[in-house]
Amino acid sequence: MPCCGKARNPVPITSLGGRKNSTTIATPTQVKTGAAPAQWVYFKYFGTTGISVKCPASSRVYRFAPNGGPIAVDPRDAPSLARVLNLRPVRHS
């Protein structure tokens, strides 16, 4: 007989390492509401293929497309991203 699900506790989603998954995907249009633009650092990817970078400071994953626009980045992640080949900080207009 199938279970109705009323007595079940929700199971947390975990990553392969057994920790709770707290990864955030940042997209070019993602900006926190109420955050001043000066609080963000913008990076642009100048490579020929896409790239995803997980930063240790915020645990966010940033996905950059080839010939894509600049992406708003948490300022704590800027030093890590500056060391990635073909990623450069840019001014956002």
C-alpha positions in Angstrom: 0.0 0.0 0.0 1.5 3.4 -0.9 2.3 5.9 1.8 0.2 9.1 2.0 3.3 11.1 3.0 1.7 12.8 6.0 4.1 11.4 8.6 7.3 12.0 6.6 9.9 14.5 7.4 11.5 16.4 4.5 14.9 15.1 3.5 17.5 17.8 3.1 19.2 17.9 -0.3 22.9 17.1 0.1 25.9 17.3 -2.2 28.1 14.3 -2.9 30.2 15.2 0.2 27.3 14.8 2.5 27.0 18.5 3.3 23.8 20.6 2.7 23.9 22.1 -0.8 24.2 25.9 -0.4 25.6 26.7 -3.9 24.2 29.8 -5.5 24.3 30.3 -9.2 24.9 33.9 -10.1 23.7 35.2 -13.4 24.2 38.5 -15.2 20.8 39.8 -14.1 21.0 38.7 -10.5 21.4 41.7 -8.2 20.3 41.9 -4.6 17.4 44.2 -4.1 18.4 47.3 -2.3 22.1 46.8 -2.8 24.0 49.8 -4.1 25.9 49.1 -7.4 29.1 50.2 -5.7 28.9 47.1 -3.5 29.4 44.8 -6.5 32.4 44.1 -8.6 31.9 43.1 -12.2 33.9 40.5 -14.2 33.8 39.6 -17.8 35.0 36.4 -19.5 37.2 36.8 -22.6 37.6 33.1 -23.4 36.2 31.0 -26.3 34.3 28.5 -24.2 32.1 28.9 -21.1 33.5 28.6 -17.6 32.1 28.1 -14.1 34.0 29.2 -11.1 33.2 28.4 -7.4 34.6 30.9 -5.1 35.7 29.9 -1.6 34.8 33.3 0.1 31.0 33.1 -0.6 30.7 29.5 -1.9 28.9 31.0 -5.0 29.3 29.5 -8.4 29.6 32.1 -11.2 28.9 31.0 -14.8 30.5 33.0 -17.6 29.5 32.5 -21.2 31.8 33.3 -24.1 31.2 36.8 -25.4 28.8 37.3 -22.5 28.2 40.5 -20.6 29.7 41.4 -17.3 28.5 39.6 -14.2 28.0 41.1 -10.8 30.3 39.4 -8.2 30.4 39.5 -4.5 33.4 41.8 -3.6 34.8 39.0 -1.3 35.1 36.8 -4.4 37.0 39.4 -6.6 40.6 38.3 -5.5 39.8 34.6 -6.4 38.3 35.5 -9.8 41.1 37.9 -10.7 43.4 34.9 -10.7 41.4 32.9 -13.3 42.7 33.0 -16.8 40.5 35.1 -19.2 38.4 36.7 -16.4 38.9 40.4 -16.0 37.3 43.0 -13.7 35.4 45.6 -15.8 33.5 48.8 -15.1 29.8 48.4 -15.2 27.9 51.2 -16.9 
